[in-house]
Amino acid sequence: MNSSSGAHAAEPGSGPAGAPPGAEPGPAVEIRDLHVRRGRTTVFDGIDVEIPRGAIVGLLGPSGCGKTTLMRAIVGAQKLRSGTVRVFGETAGSRPLRRVVAYGTQGAAVYGDLTVRQNVRYFGALVGASRAAAERLIERVGLGEQAEQLVASLSGGQVTRVSLAVALVGEPRLLVLDEPTVGLDPVIRADLWDLFAGLARQGITMLVSSHVMDEALHCDRLLLMRDGRIVADTTPDRLLAETGARDPEAAFLALVAPERAAGGRPAQDPPADRAEAGR
Protein backbone atom coordinates (compact mmCIF):
# COMPACT_ATOMS: atom_id res chain seq x y z
CA MET A 1 0.00 0.00 0.00
CA ASN A 2 1.59 3.21 -1.12
CA SER A 3 1.08 6.03 1.36
CA SER A 4 1.39 9.73 0.77
CA SER A 5 0.58 12.62 3.03
CA GLY A 6 2.46 15.18 0.94
CA ALA A 7 5.90 16.70 1.30
CA HIS A 8 4.89 20.32 1.78
CA ALA A 9 3.41 22.14 4.74
CA ALA A 10 -0.25 23.01 4.37
CA GLU A 11 -1.15 26.58 3.58
CA PRO A 12 -4.08 28.33 5.25
CA GLY A 13 -7.40 27.37 3.76
CA SER A 14 -10.07 29.61 2.40
CA GLY A 15 -12.34 29.29 5.44
CA PRO A 16 -13.15 31.97 7.98
CA ALA A 17 -10.15 33.77 9.49
CA GLY A 18 -7.74 31.60 7.52
CA ALA A 19 -8.92 28.38 9.18
CA PRO A 20 -7.07 25.33 7.81
CA PRO A 21 -8.93 22.85 5.62
CA GLY A 22 -11.08 20.59 7.75
CA ALA A 23 -11.75 23.20 10.43
CA GLU A 24 -14.98 24.47 8.89
CA PRO A 25 -18.36 22.68 9.09
CA GLY A 26 -19.68 20.67 6.17
CA PRO A 27 -18.91 17.31 4.56
CA ALA A 28 -15.37 15.99 4.30
CA VAL A 29 -15.85 15.29 0.59
CA GLU A 30 -18.38 16.76 -1.82
CA ILE A 31 -18.59 15.43 -5.40
CA ARG A 32 -20.88 17.02 -7.95
CA ASP A 33 -21.66 15.80 -11.49
CA LEU A 34 -18.36 13.94 -11.83
CA HIS A 35 -17.47 12.77 -15.34
CA VAL A 36 -14.31 10.76 -16.03
CA ARG A 37 -13.16 9.14 -19.25
CA ARG A 38 -10.24 6.81 -19.90
CA GLY A 39 -9.52 6.85 -23.60
CA ARG A 40 -12.82 6.13 -25.32
CA THR A 41 -14.34 4.55 -22.23
CA THR A 42 -16.64 6.46 -19.90
CA VAL A 43 -15.83 5.55 -16.30
CA PHE A 44 -18.18 8.01 -14.54
CA ASP A 45 -21.11 9.74 -16.18
CA GLY A 46 -22.30 12.18 -13.54
CA ILE A 47 -21.65 10.97 -9.96
CA ASP A 48 -22.90 12.98 -6.98
CA VAL A 49 -21.89 11.99 -3.46
CA GLU A 50 -20.99 13.43 -0.06
CA ILE A 51 -18.79 11.85 2.60
CA PRO A 52 -19.44 12.94 6.20
CA ARG A 53 -16.68 13.89 8.60
CA GLY A 54 -15.33 11.57 11.25
CA ALA A 55 -16.95 8.43 9.83
CA ILE A 56 -15.70 5.16 8.38
CA VAL A 57 -17.11 5.10 4.86
CA GLY A 58 -16.86 1.84 2.97
CA LEU A 59 -16.53 2.01 -0.81
CA LEU A 60 -17.57 -1.45 -1.89
CA GLY A 61 -18.15 -3.22 -5.15
CA PRO A 62 -16.67 -5.81 -7.49
CA SER A 63 -13.17 -5.42 -8.85
CA GLY A 64 -13.15 -3.08 -11.84
CA CYS A 65 -16.28 -1.10 -10.91
CA GLY A 66 -14.45 2.23 -10.55
CA LYS A 67 -13.50 2.34 -6.86
CA THR A 68 -9.86 3.21 -7.48
CA THR A 69 -10.76 5.89 -10.03
CA LEU A 70 -13.13 7.53 -7.53
CA MET A 71 -10.47 7.49 -4.83
CA ARG A 72 -7.92 8.99 -7.22
CA ALA A 73 -10.40 11.77 -8.01
CA ILE A 74 -10.83 12.50 -4.29
CA VAL A 75 -7.09 12.81 -3.66
CA GLY A 76 -6.59 14.89 -6.82
CA ALA A 77 -4.65 12.27 -8.80
CA GLN A 78 -7.30 11.68 -11.47
CA LYS A 79 -7.95 13.86 -14.51
CA LEU A 80 -11.62 14.88 -14.67
CA ARG A 81 -13.59 15.51 -17.82
CA SER A 82 -16.04 17.69 -15.88
CA GLY A 83 -17.62 18.13 -12.48
CA THR A 84 -16.19 19.15 -9.12
CA VAL A 85 -14.53 17.33 -6.25
CA ARG A 86 -14.04 19.34 -3.07
CA VAL A 87 -12.35 18.11 0.09
CA PHE A 88 -12.95 20.14 3.25
CA GLY A 89 -14.10 22.96 0.98
CA GLU A 90 -10.94 22.96 -1.15
CA THR A 91 -10.45 21.67 -4.70
CA ALA A 92 -9.20 18.07 -4.56
CA GLY A 93 -5.44 17.87 -4.95
CA SER A 94 -4.85 21.56 -4.18
CA ARG A 95 -1.87 22.68 -2.13
CA PRO A 96 -3.80 23.40 1.11
CA LEU A 97 -4.76 19.71 1.25
CA ARG A 98 -1.29 18.22 0.99
CA ARG A 99 -1.02 17.40 4.67
CA VAL A 100 -4.75 17.11 5.25
CA VAL A 101 -5.30 14.11 2.95
CA ALA A 102 -3.37 10.83 3.01
CA TYR A 103 -3.76 8.18 0.32
CA GLY A 104 -2.81 4.53 0.69
CA THR A 105 -2.85 2.72 -2.65
CA GLN A 106 -2.73 -1.01 -3.25
CA GLY A 107 0.72 -2.50 -2.86
CA ALA A 108 3.29 -1.48 -0.26
CA ALA A 109 5.65 1.41 -1.04
CA VAL A 110 7.58 1.47 2.21
CA TYR A 111 11.22 0.42 2.03
CA GLY A 112 11.86 -3.25 2.72
CA ASP A 113 15.55 -2.73 3.46
CA LEU A 114 14.80 -0.19 6.20
CA THR A 115 13.41 -0.88 9.65
CA VAL A 116 9.93 0.11 10.73
CA ARG A 117 11.38 3.03 12.71
CA GLN A 118 13.56 4.20 9.81
CA ASN A 119 10.62 4.16 7.41
CA VAL A 120 8.31 6.15 9.67
CA ARG A 121 11.05 8.64 10.59
CA TYR A 122 12.01 9.11 6.94
CA PHE A 123 8.49 9.82 5.73
CA GLY A 124 7.88 11.92 8.82
CA ALA A 125 10.88 14.10 7.97
CA LEU A 126 9.36 14.79 4.54
CA VAL A 127 6.36 16.45 6.19
CA GLY A 128 8.21 18.04 9.09
CA ALA A 129 7.08 15.56 11.76
CA SER A 130 9.30 15.08 14.79
CA ARG A 131 10.96 11.82 15.76
CA ALA A 132 8.78 11.77 18.85
CA ALA A 133 5.69 11.89 16.63
CA ALA A 134 7.07 8.99 14.60
CA GLU A 135 7.59 6.96 17.78
CA ARG A 136 4.03 7.63 18.91
CA LEU A 137 2.69 6.43 15.57
CA ILE A 138 4.71 3.23 15.68
CA GLU A 139 3.11 2.46 19.04
CA ARG A 140 -0.30 3.60 17.81
CA VAL A 141 -0.35 1.04 14.99
CA GLY A 142 0.85 -1.71 17.30
CA LEU A 143 4.41 -2.14 16.01
CA GLY A 144 6.41 -1.08 19.04
CA GLU A 145 8.01 -4.52 19.40
CA GLN A 146 8.87 -4.63 15.68
CA ALA A 147 10.32 -1.10 15.45
CA GLU A 148 13.87 -2.34 14.78
CA GLN A 149 12.88 -5.09 12.34
CA LEU A 150 13.41 -4.72 8.60
CA VAL A 151 10.10 -4.25 6.82
CA ALA A 152 11.03 -7.08 4.43
CA SER A 153 10.92 -9.49 7.39
CA LEU A 154 7.39 -8.55 8.48
CA SER A 155 4.09 -10.29 7.77
CA GLY A 156 1.61 -8.83 5.29
CA GLY A 157 -0.56 -7.41 8.05
CA GLN A 158 2.43 -5.79 9.74
CA VAL A 159 3.56 -4.20 6.46
CA THR A 160 0.06 -2.77 6.11
CA ARG A 161 0.46 -1.25 9.57
CA VAL A 162 3.80 0.32 8.58
CA SER A 163 2.13 1.86 5.54
CA LEU A 164 -0.68 3.11 7.76
CA ALA A 165 1.82 4.74 10.13
CA VAL A 166 3.48 6.44 7.16
CA ALA A 167 0.09 7.70 5.93
CA LEU A 168 -0.73 9.08 9.39
CA VAL A 169 2.59 10.79 10.05
CA GLY A 170 1.39 14.06 8.51
CA GLU A 171 -1.67 14.07 10.84
CA PRO A 172 -4.25 13.92 8.01
CA ARG A 173 -7.94 14.62 8.52
CA LEU A 174 -8.95 12.36 5.63
CA LEU A 175 -7.41 8.92 5.13
CA VAL A 176 -8.17 7.20 1.81
CA LEU A 177 -7.22 3.51 1.74
CA ASP A 178 -7.55 1.36 -1.38
CA GLU A 179 -8.24 -2.25 -0.35
CA PRO A 180 -5.88 -2.22 2.66
CA THR A 181 -7.07 -5.65 3.86
CA VAL A 182 -6.72 -7.53 0.56
CA GLY A 183 -4.92 -10.85 0.95
CA LEU A 184 -4.94 -10.76 4.77
CA ASP A 185 -6.41 -13.47 6.98
CA PRO A 186 -9.69 -12.78 8.84
CA VAL A 187 -8.04 -12.20 12.24
CA ILE A 188 -5.61 -9.61 10.88
CA ARG A 189 -8.41 -7.94 8.91
CA ALA A 190 -10.49 -7.67 12.08
CA ASP A 191 -7.54 -6.12 13.96
CA LEU A 192 -7.08 -3.53 11.21
CA TRP A 193 -10.76 -2.61 11.25
CA ASP A 194 -10.52 -2.10 15.02
CA LEU A 195 -7.60 0.25 14.36
CA PHE A 196 -9.63 2.12 11.72
CA ALA A 197 -12.48 2.51 14.21
CA GLY A 198 -10.09 4.05 16.73
CA LEU A 199 -8.86 6.55 14.15
CA ALA A 200 -12.44 7.53 13.31
CA ARG A 201 -13.18 8.08 17.01
CA GLN A 202 -10.30 10.57 17.03
CA GLY A 203 -12.01 12.55 14.25
CA ILE A 204 -10.22 11.19 11.18
CA THR A 205 -12.52 10.59 8.22
CA MET A 206 -11.85 7.17 6.70
CA LEU A 207 -12.68 6.13 3.13
CA VAL A 208 -11.84 2.44 2.75
CA SER A 209 -12.45 0.41 -0.39
CA SER A 210 -12.96 -3.33 -0.58
CA HIS A 211 -14.45 -5.95 -2.86
CA VAL A 212 -15.20 -8.14 0.19
CA MET A 213 -18.81 -7.26 0.90
CA ASP A 214 -18.82 -8.56 4.48
CA GLU A 215 -16.44 -5.73 5.43
CA ALA A 216 -19.44 -3.43 5.06
CA LEU A 217 -20.42 -4.36 8.60
CA HIS A 218 -17.38 -2.49 9.96
CA CYS A 219 -18.45 0.81 8.36
CA ASP A 220 -20.64 3.69 9.51
CA ARG A 221 -21.69 4.51 5.96
CA LEU A 222 -21.64 2.57 2.69
CA LEU A 223 -21.18 3.56 -0.93
CA LEU A 224 -21.90 0.55 -3.12
CA MET A 225 -20.62 0.73 -6.69
CA ARG A 226 -21.27 -1.13 -9.92
CA ASP A 227 -20.27 -0.23 -13.47
CA GLY A 228 -19.09 3.25 -12.49
CA ARG A 229 -22.31 4.10 -10.63
CA ILE A 230 -23.22 4.52 -6.98
CA VAL A 231 -26.05 2.00 -6.62
CA ALA A 232 -26.56 2.68 -2.90
CA ASP A 233 -25.56 5.36 -0.39
CA THR A 234 -26.70 3.91 2.91
CA THR A 235 -25.75 2.36 6.25
CA PRO A 236 -25.17 -1.34 6.99
CA ASP A 237 -28.38 -1.67 9.02
CA ARG A 238 -30.47 0.15 6.43
CA LEU A 239 -28.99 -1.91 3.59
CA LEU A 240 -29.98 -5.19 5.23
CA ALA A 241 -33.39 -3.90 6.30
CA GLU A 242 -34.35 -2.51 2.90
CA THR A 243 -33.25 -5.58 0.95
CA GLY A 244 -34.33 -8.19 3.50
CA ALA A 245 -30.99 -9.90 2.99
CA ARG A 246 -29.06 -11.87 5.61
CA ASP A 247 -25.65 -10.42 4.76
CA PRO A 248 -24.12 -7.54 2.75
CA GLU A 249 -23.18 -9.71 -0.23
CA ALA A 250 -26.74 -10.97 -0.62
CA ALA A 251 -27.98 -7.39 -0.20
CA PHE A 252 -25.70 -6.14 -2.99
CA LEU A 253 -26.88 -8.91 -5.30
CA ALA A 254 -30.48 -7.98 -4.50
CA LEU A 255 -29.78 -4.35 -5.44
CA VAL A 256 -28.32 -5.23 -8.83
CA ALA A 257 -30.67 -8.14 -9.60
CA PRO A 258 -33.04 -6.10 -11.84
CA GLU A 259 -30.30 -4.92 -14.18
CA ARG A 260 -28.66 -8.34 -14.20
CA ALA A 261 -31.97 -9.85 -15.25
CA ALA A 262 -32.21 -7.23 -17.98
CA GLY A 263 -28.80 -8.21 -19.31
CA GLY A 264 -26.79 -5.30 -17.88
CA ARG A 265 -23.14 -5.24 -18.85
CA PRO A 266 -20.61 -6.79 -16.44
CA ALA A 267 -18.66 -4.45 -14.21
CA GLN A 268 -15.45 -3.50 -15.98
CA ASP A 269 -13.09 -0.56 -15.77
CA PRO A 270 -11.03 0.32 -18.81
CA PRO A 271 -7.71 -1.55 -19.06
CA ALA A 272 -5.66 1.45 -17.90
CA ASP A 273 -7.64 1.64 -14.67
CA ARG A 274 -7.25 -2.05 -13.98
CA ALA A 275 -3.52 -1.81 -14.50
CA GLU A 276 -3.18 1.12 -12.09
CA ALA A 277 -5.41 -0.52 -9.52
CA GLY A 278 -3.49 -3.77 -9.63
CA ARG A 279 -6.67 -5.67 -10.27
C-alpha positions in Angstrom: 0.0 0.0 0.0 1.6 3.2 -1.1 1.1 6.0 1.4 1.4 9.7 0.8 0.6 12.6 3.0 2.5 15.2 0.9 5.9 16.7 1.3 4.9 20.3 1.8 3.4 22.1 4.7 -0.2 23.0 4.4 -1.2 26.6 3.6 -4.1 28.3 5.2 -7.4 27.4 3.8 -10.1 29.6 2.4 -12.3 29.3 5.4 -13.1 32.0 8.0 -10.1 33.8 9.5 -7.7 31.6 7.5 -8.9 28.4 9.2 -7.1 25.3 7.8 -8.9 22.9 5.6 -11.1 20.6 7.7 -11.7 23.2 10.4 -15.0 24.5 8.9 -18.4 22.7 9.1 -19.7 20.7 6.2 -18.9 17.3 4.6 -15.4 16.0 4.3 -15.9 15.3 0.6 -18.4 16.8 -1.8 -18.6 15.4 -5.4 -20.9 17.0 -7.9 -21.7 15.8 -11.5 -18.4 13.9 -11.8 -17.5 12.8 -15.3 -14.3 10.8 -16.0 -13.2 9.1 -19.2 -10.2 6.8 -19.9 -9.5 6.8 -23.6 -12.8 6.1 -25.3 -14.3 4.6 -22.2 -16.6 6.5 -19.9 -15.8 5.5 -16.3 -18.2 8.0 -14.5 -21.1 9.7 -16.2 -22.3 12.2 -13.5 -21.7 11.0 -10.0 -22.9 13.0 -7.0 -21.9 12.0 -3.5 -21.0 13.4 -0.1 -18.8 11.8 2.6 -19.4 12.9 6.2 -16.7 13.9 8.6 -15.3 11.6 11.2 -16.9 8.4 9.8 -15.7 5.2 8.4 -17.1 5.1 4.9 -16.9 1.8 3.0 -16.5 2.0 -0.8 -17.6 -1.4 -1.9 -18.2 -3.2 -5.1 -16.7 -5.8 -7.5 -13.2 -5.4 -8.9 -13.1 -3.1 -11.8 -16.3 -1.1 -10.9 -14.4 2.2 -10.5 -13.5 2.3 -6.9 -9.9 3.2 -7.5 -10.8 5.9 -10.0 -13.1 7.5 -7.5 -10.5 7.5 -4.8 -7.9 9.0 -7.2 -10.4 11.8 -8.0 -10.8 12.5 -4.3 -7.1 12.8 -3.7 -6.6 14.9 -6.8 -4.7 12.3 -8.8 -7.3 11.7 -11.5 -8.0 13.9 -14.5 -11.6 14.9 -14.7 -13.6 15.5 -17.8 -16.0 17.7 -15.9 -17.6 18.1 -12.5 -16.2 19.2 -9.1 -14.5 17.3 -6.2 -14.0 19.3 -3.1 -12.3 18.1 0.1 -12.9 20.1 3.2 -14.1 23.0 1.0 -10.9 23.0 -1.2 -10.4 21.7 -4.7 -9.2 18.1 -4.6 -5.4 17.9 -4.9 -4.8 21.6 -4.2 -1.9 22.7 -2.1 -3.8 23.4 1.1 -4.8 19.7 1.2 -1.3 18.2 1.0 -1.0 17.4 4.7 -4.7 17.1 5.3 -5.3 14.1 3.0 -3.4 10.8 3.0 -3.8 8.2 0.3 -2.8 4.5 0.7 -2.9 2.7 -2.7 -2.7 -1.0 -3.3 0.7 -2.5 -2.9 3.3 -1.5 -0.3 5.6 1.4 -1.0 7.6 1.5 2.2 11.2 0.4 2.0 11.9 -3.2 2.7 15.5 -2.7 3.5 14.8 -0.2 6.2 13.4 -0.9 9.7 9.9 0.1 10.7 11.4 3.0 12.7 13.6 4.2 9.8 10.6 4.2 7.4 8.3 6.2 9.7 11.0 8.6 10.6 12.0 9.1 6.9 8.5 9.8 5.7 7.9 11.9 8.8 10.9 14.1 8.0 9.4 14.8 4.5 6.4 16.5 6.2 8.2 18.0 9.1 7.1 15.6 11.8 9.3 15.1 14.8 11.0 11.8 15.8 8.8 11.8 18.9 5.7 11.9 16.6 7.1 9.0 14.6 7.6 7.0 17.8 4.0 7.6 18.9 2.7 6.4 15.6 4.7 3.2 15.7 3.1 2.5 19.0 -0.3 3.6 17.8 -0.4 1.0 15.0 0.9 -1.7 17.3 4.4 -2.1 16.0 6.4 -1.1 19.0 8.0 -4.5 19.4 8.9 -4.6 15.7 10.3 -1.1 15.4 13.9 -2.3 14.8 12.9 -5.1 12.3 13.4 -4.7 8.6 10.1 -4.2 6.8 11.0 -7.1 4.4 10.9 -9.5 7.4 7.4 -8.5 8.5 4.1 -10.3 7.8 1.6 -8.8 5.3 -0.6 -7.4 8.1 2.4 -5.8 9.7 3.6 -4.2 6.5 0.1 -2.8 6.1 0.5 -1.2 9.6 3.8 0.3 8.6 2.1 1.9 5.5 -0.7 3.1 7.8 1.8 4.7 10.1 3.5 6.4 7.2 0.1 7.7 5.9 -0.7 9.1 9.4 2.6 10.8 10.1 1.4 14.1 8.5 -1.7 14.1 10.8 -4.2 13.9 8.0 -7.9 14.6 8.5 -8.9 12.4 5.6 -7.4 8.9 5.1 -8.2 7.2 1.8 -7.2 3.5 1.7 -7.5 1.4 -1.4 -8.2 -2.2 -0.4 -5.9 -2.2 2.7 -7.1 -5.6 3.9 -6.7 -7.5 0.6 -4.9 -10.9 1.0 -4.9 -10.8 4.8 -6.4 -13.5 7.0 -9.7 -12.8 8.8 -8.0 -12.2 12.2 -5.6 -9.6 10.9 -8.4 -7.9 8.9 -10.5 -7.7 12.1 -7.5 -6.1 14.0 -7.1 -3.5 11.2 -10.8 -2.6 11.2 -10.5 -2.1 15.0 -7.6 0.3 14.4 -9.6 2.1 11.7 -12.5 2.5 14.2 -10.1 4.0 16.7 -8.9 6.6 14.1 -12.4 7.5 13.3 -13.2 8.1 17.0 -10.3 10.6 17.0 -12.0 12.5 14.3 -10.2 11.2 11.2 -12.5 10.6 8.2 -11.9 7.2 6.7 -12.7 6.1 3.1 -11.8 2.4 2.8 -12.5 0.4 -0.4 -13.0 -3.3 -0.6 -14.5 -6.0 -2.9 -15.2 -8.1 0.2 -18.8 -7.3 0.9 -18.8 -8.6 4.5 -16.4 -5.7 5.4 -19.4 -3.4 5.1 -20.4 -4.4 8.6 -17.4 -2.5 10.0 -18.4 0.8 8.4 -20.6 3.7 9.5 -21.7 4.5 6.0 -21.6 2.6 2.7 -21.2 3.6 -0.9 -21.9 0.5 -3.1 -20.6 0.7 -6.7 -21.3 -1.1 -9.9 -20.3 -0.2 -13.5 -19.1 3.3 -12.5 -22.3 4.1 -10.6 -23.2 4.5 -7.0 -26.1 2.0 -6.6 -26.6 2.7 -2.9 -25.6 5.4 -0.4 -26.7 3.9 2.9 -25.7 2.4 6.3 -25.2 -1.3 7.0 -28.4 -1.7 9.0 -30.5 0.1 6.4 -29.0 -1.9 3.6 -30.0 -5.2 5.2 -33.4 -3.9 6.3 -34.3 -2.5 2.9 -33.2 -5.6 0.9 -34.3 -8.2 3.5 -31.0 -9.9 3.0 -29.1 -11.9 5.6 -25.6 -10.4 4.8 -24.1 -7.5 2.8 -23.2 -9.7 -0.2 -26.7 -11.0 -0.6 -28.0 -7.4 -0.2 -25.7 -6.1 -3.0 -26.9 -8.9 -5.3 -30.5 -8.0 -4.5 -29.8 -4.4 -5.4 -28.3 -5.2 -8.8 -30.7 -8.1 -9.6 -33.0 -6.1 -11.8 -30.3 -4.9 -14.2 -28.7 -8.3 -14.2 -32.0 -9.9 -15.2 -32.2 -7.2 -18.0 -28.8 -8.2 -19.3 -26.8 -5.3 -17.9 -23.1 -5.2 -18.8 -20.6 -6.8 -16.4 -18.7 -4.5 -14.2 -15.5 -3.5 -16.0 -13.1 -0.6 -15.8 -11.0 0.3 -18.8 -7.7 -1.6 -19.1 -5.7 1.5 -17.9 -7.6 1.6 -14.7 -7.3 -2.1 -14.0 -3.5 -1.8 -14.5 -3.2 1.1 -12.1 -5.4 -0.5 -9.5 -3.5 -3.8 -9.6 -6.7 -5.7 -10.3 
